[in-house]
Amino acid sequence: MGSHCKGTNQQDIQGVELVVFLGDSITVGTFPTPGNQVYRELLTQKVKAKWPAAEVKSCAVNGARTEDFLAGGQQIPQCFPGPEPKKTLVIITMGGNDLANMAENKMGANEANAAADVVNAEMRAAVEWLKDPVNFPNGSYVIFANVYEYTDLTADLGSCPTAGLIGHEHRFGHDGDE
């Protein structure tokens, strides 16, 4: 973490020609947030201020999970069907639906840890694909935005007023028991 509290100091992002948003409904924009207030739109304004000529597109899909990056929904290959010649900044918010799946299936600690290992492997494979110079001959940058964990690690799935709309009304412990 950078001392400036604006992320890490690991990338010196310059010369961006294309900005691509990947992810799930958080990236698409979810109700009840107005369309012009979703993080993707707010960030697009900042990106355009820094790189006015940059093209911006979103390949995010409601309900996507990390398995949809390369397998499943093929989000990345569909977004980049061939080598991308433009220097590209990829911004990802993904993983909330993976966590929701773990919660909905009331996974115990061992099962959840195994599922988390799969999610991490899928995320690693996606980043490796996005950083591969064969796919991006002029370079790419990848930024991963946090997944919003609305229970603040309490596992109280009903803590969010709208959680009941998607069936999250239970509280369960680390072993998956209600």
HURANOR-V868136 format. One record per residue. SS is DSSP state (helix for helix, strand for strand, loop for the rest). PSI is psi in whole degrees, -180 to 180 (none if undefined). OMEGA is omega in whole degrees, 0 to 359 (999 if undefined). Layout:
SS/PSI/OMEGA, SS/PSI/OMEGA
This chain:
loop/133/178, loop/151/180, loop/-15/182, loop/-4/180, loop/29/178, loop/30/180, loop/-159/183, loop/168/175, loop/22/189, loop/-19/182, loop/135/173, loop/89/188, loop/119/183, loop/154/171, loop/31/183, loop/130/178, loop/-23/182, strand/132/175, strand/127/182, strand/129/175, strand/128/174, strand/153/175, strand/-149/188, loop/-155/185, helix/-26/176, helix/-40/179, helix/-41/178, helix/-44/184, loop/121/186, loop/149/174, loop/140/11, loop/14/180, loop/127/177, loop/145/184, helix/-37/182, helix/0/181, helix/-1/178, loop/152/187, helix/-35/180, helix/-43/180, helix/-42/179, helix/-41/179, helix/-35/177, helix/-40/178, helix/-41/180, helix/-40/179, helix/-45/181, helix/-29/176, helix/-36/181, helix/-41/181, loop/79/186, loop/-30/183, loop/-4/183, loop/136/172, strand/142/179, strand/132/175, strand/157/177, strand/133/175, loop/17/180, loop/152/183, loop/130/175, loop/135/176, loop/0/183, loop/149/175, loop/169/183, helix/-30/178, helix/-19/181, helix/-8/177, loop/-57/186, loop/-41/177, loop/-157/174, loop/-110/185, loop/-9/177, loop/39/184, helix/-46/183, helix/-51/179, helix/-33/177, helix/-34/180, helix/-35/181, loop/81/186, loop/-15/178, loop/-179/177, loop/133/181, loop/115/183, loop/-18/182, loop/144/173, loop/123/194, strand/137/171, strand/120/179, strand/126/180, strand/124/187, strand/134/163, strand/110/184, loop/149/175, loop/-19/181, helix/-40/179, helix/-28/174, helix/-45/177, helix/-41/179, helix/-39/178, helix/-42/178, helix/-42/180, helix/-45/181, helix/-34/179, loop/4/177, loop/51/182, loop/139/171, loop/176/185, helix/-47/182, helix/-45/180, helix/-42/179, helix/-40/178, helix/-41/178, helix/-43/178, helix/-40/178, helix/-36/177, helix/-39/178, helix/-45/178, helix/-45/179, helix/-41/179, helix/-40/178, helix/-39/178, helix/-43/179, helix/-44/179, helix/-40/179, helix/-46/180, helix/-41/178, helix/-42/178, helix/-44/183, helix/-22/179, helix/-3/183, loop/122/180, loop/-18/174, loop/-38/180, loop/-27/182, loop/78/185, loop/-24/179, loop/9/173, loop/156/177, strand/155/174, strand/145/178, strand/129/175, strand/129/177, strand/120/177, loop/148/180, loop/148/169, loop/130/180, loop/117/180, loop/96/193, loop/-13/181, loop/-4/184, loop/41/176, loop/19/178, loop/-15/185, loop/17/175, strand/89/187, loop/-18/178, loop/7/184, loop/-23/177, loop/129/183, loop/-30/181, loop/3/181, helix/-34/179, helix/-23/180, helix/-25/179, helix/16/174, loop/12/179, loop/89/183, loop/-3/186, loop/158/170, strand/133/176, loop/158/183, loop/-176/184, loop/-22/180, loop/2/177, loop/-2/179, loop/145/177, loop/none/999
